[in-house]
């Protein structure tokens, strides 16, 4: 059996250090907003290359707080438009509608699967206030053209970095430090995953950072004095301690993902399968390895691999604009996104997958017809 991703095995890689960190927190008697959080936030901000990192409950909250803070600071208001990829996990869209903002969906490029920077300018209106880029699958989505459009139209650039911890733009900047703010998820299956939910915002904007920290703590900057109508969304001390351990090995773990991806790119030769254009390794940390299965054969390949003991996952079978919760978008057509959702299949990849495992995956895929 080759699992899609064994979280048990991933945790065992650094199990002793993780157990020591958890025990340290348990014995300390301090479980929220303590030294572990402060240490992780400092280390993560340094790793990403920003002045601030603010821990919060999860990746969705991280994005929600960014836009809520911009509203509180008067930069945006409900009804404003935000350009966002049509091909993304629904959390990116939820963060906008939760704040009363209007998502304006933009198709991806068929070869990169990331937002098409040639289509963005045609979507800008007098109500546009920001562009969200999603480093989906662990692939860098930023382009210089996107930066130029933000400057031209005075738009905020927000990064959804939930799947791309450790990824870089070609100029060396880490994703999560390129835009005005970025949301990060530490869901257990992510490249940098906690033992439960967790998230963070990174930014160089001190006013934004201060506002987000308050919003995620009941709207309070000082105990019992609430400046905003906030919520409770805090990274707990145990998760912060675990993340501090795993952060030390993130670059090494990403390198192993790149090794597996290199094998897939070199050895998958099935005419039914298209691979996304290969980015330089620094620009892809392979949170996922997506393939596109043509001829309506995706589900058959998914079942075939499962029957042969190989775990795969479909990301994401229903795009956001076709979800029941967004009925107002259901009538819209985004053919590139819809094609991806009908063809995408994610192969096993992770720090515990061996090259022998990858060879078995490739052998089965190449034999499929």
Phi and psi in degrees as a GROMACS rama.xvg file:
@    title "Ramachandran Plot"
@    xaxis  label "Phi"
@    yaxis  label "Psi"
@TYPE xy
-112.211  102.167  UNK-2
-71.3803  155.725  UNK-3
-58.4509  -47.1016  UNK-4
-161.625  122.362  UNK-5
-96.8793  104.852  UNK-6
-65.3433  -30.5068  UNK-7
-62.1789  -44.1245  UNK-8
-70.7276  -36.9345  UNK-9
-61.389  -43.0534  UNK-10
-66.4335  -36.2811  UNK-11
-64.2221  -24.9055  UNK-12
-54.2535  -38.7351  UNK-13
-128.218  35.0806  UNK-14
-58.0054  -44.1172  UNK-15
-63.8608  -44.0021  UNK-16
-65.9337  -37.0361  UNK-17
-66.1285  -44.0424  UNK-18
-61.6433  -40.6673  UNK-19
-63.2935  -40.7679  UNK-20
-66.1378  -44.1676  UNK-21
-63.8176  -44.1737  UNK-22
-61.3635  -39.6176  UNK-23
-59.4138  -42.8305  UNK-24
-68.4954  -45.539  UNK-25
-58.0535  -43.7104  UNK-26
-73.2104  -21.7849  UNK-27
-70.2886  -29.326  UNK-28
77.8917  8.48958  UNK-29
-123.953  115.438  UNK-30
-118.179  -6.61118  UNK-31
-140.838  140.074  UNK-32
52.3223  48.2345  UNK-33
-117.431  -153.58  UNK-34
-67.4568  -33.3054  UNK-35
-65.2175  -42.1558  UNK-36
-62.4988  -46.694  UNK-37
-60.2343  -41.3487  UNK-38
-66.7353  -45.9854  UNK-39
-65.0117  -43.7013  UNK-40
-59.6847  -41.8772  UNK-41
-64.6608  -45.6212  UNK-42
-68.0458  -38.6993  UNK-43
-71.4941  -39.4348  UNK-44
-60.7445  -41.5378  UNK-45
-64.927  -41.3531  UNK-46
-63.6124  -45.9162  UNK-47
-72.9941  -33.5593  UNK-48
98.3465  33.445  UNK-49
-121.853  166.491  UNK-50
-75.9182  -28.935  UNK-51
-134.736  143.457  UNK-52
-134.368  130.451  UNK-53
-121.136  113.276  UNK-54
-69.8215  146.14  UNK-55
-149.452  -174.181  UNK-56
-69.7054  -31.7982  UNK-57
-169.898  176.521  UNK-58
-69.8792  -36.1223  UNK-59
-62.2912  -46.276  UNK-60
-58.7962  -38.5645  UNK-61
-56.4917  -44.7028  UNK-62
-70.4586  -40.3306  UNK-63
-58.4299  -45.1368  UNK-64
-66.2921  -33.2678  UNK-65
-59.8851  -50.4102  UNK-66
-74.2107  -34.5922  UNK-67
-63.5996  -40.0087  UNK-68
-64.9363  -40.685  UNK-69
-62.3859  -35.1258  UNK-70
-68.389  -45.223  UNK-71
-61.7291  -33.1993  UNK-72
-85.5683  -1.01893  UNK-73
82.0084  9.61137  UNK-74
-77.9559  -32.2103  UNK-75
-135.262  168.154  UNK-76
-146.823  156.156  UNK-77
-53.8471  138.859  UNK-78
99.792  -17.1475  UNK-79
-68.7506  156.309  UNK-80
-101.515  145.49  UNK-81
-132.454  125.612  UNK-82
-81.8409  131.364  UNK-83
-146.079  147.957  UNK-84
-61.3612  140.046  UNK-85
-73.3909  -31.2243  UNK-86
-92.9356  91.6106  UNK-87
-159.773  167.34  UNK-88
-71.7808  148.819  UNK-89
-61.366  -21.9353  UNK-90
-57.3174  -35.3673  UNK-91
-60.7666  -40.0029  UNK-92
-75.0438  -40.4019  UNK-93
-57.671  -36.5721  UNK-94
-62.7016  -31.5708  UNK-95
-77.682  -52.3879  UNK-96
-66.9528  -28.07  UNK-97
-61.7216  -25.7169  UNK-98
-101.781  9.46826  UNK-99
75.1936  14.9255  UNK-100
-89.7711  157.069  UNK-101
-103.068  114.105  UNK-102
-74.9571  129.338  UNK-103
-111.722  109.208  UNK-104
-81.8943  138.862  UNK-105
-124.321  132.106  UNK-106
-64.7613  154.143  UNK-107
-87.4097  166.889  UNK-108
-77.3235  136.816  UNK-109
-63.0864  -27.2519  UNK-110
-90.2227  -26.227  UNK-111
-101.266  -22.9538  UNK-112
70.9595  2.66922  UNK-113
-102.142  165.43  UNK-114
-50.9402  136.976  UNK-115
-84.6544  105.584  UNK-116
-67.7343  -14.1535  UNK-117
-80.4213  -13.6067  UNK-118
-99.5675  -14.8516  UNK-119
-63.6855  -46.8608  UNK-120
-60.0463  -33.8699  UNK-121
-67.7564  -12.1969  UNK-122
-99.4875  -7.55908  UNK-123
-74.1484  130.744  UNK-124
-128.132  -177.532  UNK-125
-67.8137  -14.2655  UNK-126
-98.0277  -3.68761  UNK-127
-72.587  132.24  UNK-128
-122.282  -16.3351  UNK-129
-160.357  160.238  UNK-130
-119.724  132.186  UNK-131
-105.098  127.729  UNK-132
-110.51  141.163  UNK-133
-116.036  119.267  UNK-134
-81.0786  66.9653  UNK-135
-68.6779  141.279  UNK-136
69.2097  3.30249  UNK-137
94.828  9.89785  UNK-138
-97.9418  135.41  UNK-139
-62.7657  123.582  UNK-140
-101.868  -8.0373  UNK-141
-78.7708  140.057  UNK-142
-131.904  157.862  UNK-143
-61.0989  -32.498  UNK-144
-60.7028  -39.0338  UNK-145
-63.2163  -44.0867  UNK-146
-60.966  -40.4777  UNK-147
-64.7965  -38.2867  UNK-148
-66.5034  -38.8985  UNK-149
-61.9229  -42.0888  UNK-150
-67.504  -42.0082  UNK-151
-63.2109  -40.8376  UNK-152
-107.784  8.85471  UNK-153
56.3488  52.335  UNK-154
-106.258  145.281  UNK-155
-74.8294  143.799  UNK-156
-111.319  116.709  UNK-157
-114.135  131.53  UNK-158
-102.777  131.193  UNK-159
-93.8649  100.8  UNK-160
-105.019  26.7812  UNK-161
-61.7407  -27.1541  UNK-162
-113.995  11.9085  UNK-163
-134.788  37.4206  UNK-164
-60.9256  120.771  UNK-165
94.9679  -0.0541337  UNK-166
-80.4475  151.085  UNK-167
-128.139  153.026  UNK-168
-79.6752  163.49  UNK-169
-64.5253  -19.2234  UNK-170
-85.1644  2.82568  UNK-171
100.559  -15.559  UNK-172
-69.1623  141.293  UNK-173
-78.916  138.429  UNK-174
-60.2611  140.636  UNK-175
101.82  -10.6712  UNK-176
-122.777  -0.402678  UNK-177
-82.8834  -41.1628  UNK-178
-88.4112  -167.618  UNK-179
-75.6963  -28.6607  UNK-180
-161.576  158.362  UNK-181
-143.014  142.461  UNK-182
-102.587  138.778  UNK-183
-126.588  141.484  UNK-184
-111.903  139.304  UNK-185
-115.691  31.5066  UNK-186
-50.899  143.712  UNK-187
-52.5082  -32.2737  UNK-188
-82.3355  -2.38173  UNK-189
-75.2076  165.827  UNK-190
-56.1197  -39.6533  UNK-191
-114.394  96.3446  UNK-192
-115.466  142.373  UNK-193
-85.6655  -172.403  UNK-194
-99.224  25.562  UNK-195
176.522  -160.924  UNK-196
-74.8156  152.509  UNK-197
-177.355  155.811  UNK-198
-159.271  176.846  UNK-199
-160.807  156.666  UNK-200
-113.762  136.293  UNK-201
-118.125  144.235  UNK-202
-167.449  161.735  UNK-203
-103.413  0.169715  UNK-204
-90.3092  109.708  UNK-205
-65.7784  -38.691  UNK-206
-65.0353  -41.5555  UNK-207
-64.3183  -44.6625  UNK-208
-60.6557  -44.8347  UNK-209
-63.4653  -40.9845  UNK-210
-67.7876  -43.3712  UNK-211
-63.3851  -41.8272  UNK-212
-61.6785  -36.9173  UNK-213
-70.993  -45.6298  UNK-214
-57.6261  -37.9977  UNK-215
-80.0173  -2.67697  UNK-216
-125.885  56.2806  UNK-217
64.8936  13.2814  UNK-218
82.4081  16.4499  UNK-219
-110.187  129.241  UNK-220
-95.9713  -18.6978  UNK-221
-141.077  136.809  UNK-222
-51.8331  129.339  UNK-223
74.5498  0.551299  UNK-224
-116.004  105.527  UNK-225
-104.723  115.832  UNK-226
-85.2881  -27.9784  UNK-227
-127.25  161.835  UNK-228
-85.4242  84.0108  UNK-229
-94.8076  -164.74  UNK-230
-140.648  176.392  UNK-231
-98.6857  108.042  UNK-232
-147.283  84.2523  UNK-233
-124.222  144.905  UNK-234
-79.0741  123.998  UNK-235
-80.3711  164.78  UNK-236
-65.0282  -35.4623  UNK-237
-65.7851  -46.3907  UNK-238
-63.8208  -39.4441  UNK-239
-61.5914  -41.4045  UNK-240
-66.3252  -42.0188  UNK-241
-63.0986  -43.2961  UNK-242
-65.2507  -34.0925  UNK-243
-63.3141  -37.9155  UNK-244
-65.4687  -50.5106  UNK-245
-70.5145  -27.2553  UNK-246
-61.5599  -32.9352  UNK-247
-62.1901  -26.3307  UNK-248
-108.978  5.72502  UNK-249
-62.0424  -44.9012  UNK-250
-62.3166  -42.0504  UNK-251
-63.8288  -43.9589  UNK-252
-64.9575  -39.704  UNK-253
-64.3094  -36.5734  UNK-254
-61.8416  -36.8361  UNK-255
-68.0374  -39.788  UNK-256
-58.6424  -41.1417  UNK-257
-65.9599  -34.016  UNK-258
-64.4038  -44.0148  UNK-259
-65.301  -43.3498  UNK-260
-61.3676  -39.9346  UNK-261
-58.9961  -40.9699  UNK-262
-64.3006  -43.7711  UNK-263
-60.2318  -47.6397  UNK-264
-60.7071  -37.9253  UNK-265
-78.7655  -24.347  UNK-266
-119.881  -11.6432  UNK-267
-78.0508  116.985  UNK-268
-138.333  73.3471  UNK-269
-124.74  122.304  UNK-270
-61.887  -16.2433  UNK-271
-78.9704  -11.5186  UNK-272
-116.443  131.5  UNK-273
-108.474  139.53  UNK-274
-106.805  140.755  UNK-275
-57.4954  150.755  UNK-276
-53.4899  139.236  UNK-277
-81.6546  125.756  UNK-278
-91.3554  157.359  UNK-279
-55.1783  146.103  UNK-280
-53.1983  -37.7849  UNK-281
-62.5255  -23.9808  UNK-282
-95.9561  8.15052  UNK-283
-148.779  115.742  UNK-284
-103.405  9.39367  UNK-285
50.3689  53.5332  UNK-286
-56.4034  -40.0519  UNK-287
-130.332  155.529  UNK-288
-117.049  93.5893  UNK-289
-85.2354  139.711  UNK-290
-121.64  156.374  UNK-291
-111.981  121.388  UNK-292
-102.154  117.888  UNK-293
-89.4161  173.993  UNK-294
71.4681  20.671  UNK-295
66.785  25.8819  UNK-296
-105.388  6.30895  UNK-297
-58.7054  -50.1427  UNK-298
-65.9794  -33.0139  UNK-299
-67.1573  -41.1284  UNK-300
-66.2555  -41.5345  UNK-301
-55.7153  -47.3881  UNK-302
-68.7499  -41.3312  UNK-303
-60.4306  -45.2663  UNK-304
-66.6531  -39.4892  UNK-305
-61.9284  -42.0069  UNK-306
-62.8872  -24.9905  UNK-307
-100.282  18.967  UNK-308
78.4252  22.3642  UNK-309
-117.865  120.588  UNK-310
-83.7028  130.298  UNK-311
-133.418  162.271  UNK-312
-135.155  143.503  UNK-313
-93.7683  120.974  UNK-314
-123.828  111.801  UNK-315
-128.294  126.305  UNK-316
-67.2756  -25.5826  UNK-317
-123.86  111.917  UNK-318
-68.1574  159.278  UNK-319
-53.9219  -39.0428  UNK-320
-73.6059  -6.03872  UNK-321
-108.022  5.5031  UNK-322
-77.0671  147.373  UNK-323
-61.2148  -29.6755  UNK-324
-73.1824  -11.9584  UNK-325
-121.408  57.0389  UNK-326
-58.3595  -30.2823  UNK-327
-66.3744  -17.3463  UNK-328
-99.8181  -10.6268  UNK-329
-59.4114  -27.6721  UNK-330
-80.4543  -11.7003  UNK-331
-77.9916  151.79  UNK-332
-116.611  123.551  UNK-333
-129.898  83.2384  UNK-334
-61.8571  -35.2954  UNK-335
-66.1054  -46.8471  UNK-336
-60.6742  -43.516  UNK-337
-66.0847  -35.4093  UNK-338
-64.3362  -44.9971  UNK-339
-60.5105  -44.6056  UNK-340
-65.4114  -26.1348  UNK-341
-88.1576  -13.736  UNK-342
-118.298  -17.5124  UNK-343
-72.913  138.55  UNK-344
-144.025  130.272  UNK-345
-98.4579  128.064  UNK-346
-87.7479  160.13  UNK-347
-58.1125  134.772  UNK-348
-160.427  145.472  UNK-349
162.972  174.677  UNK-350
-70.0682  -12.4604  UNK-351
-104.702  -4.98471  UNK-352
-78.791  127.416  UNK-353
-87.4792  163.625  UNK-354
-65.1094  -31.703  UNK-355
-63.3431  -40.824  UNK-356
-62.3665  -45.156  UNK-357
-60.5982  -38.929  UNK-358
-63.4732  -38.8484  UNK-359
-66.2179  -41.5193  UNK-360
-59.1656  -47.917  UNK-361
-62.6289  -43.276  UNK-362
-58.7054  -44.176  UNK-363
-66.8895  -40.2305  UNK-364
-66.2163  -44.5186  UNK-365
-67.3891  -22.4084  UNK-366
-86.4107  -9.11598  UNK-367
-78.0452  138.754  UNK-368
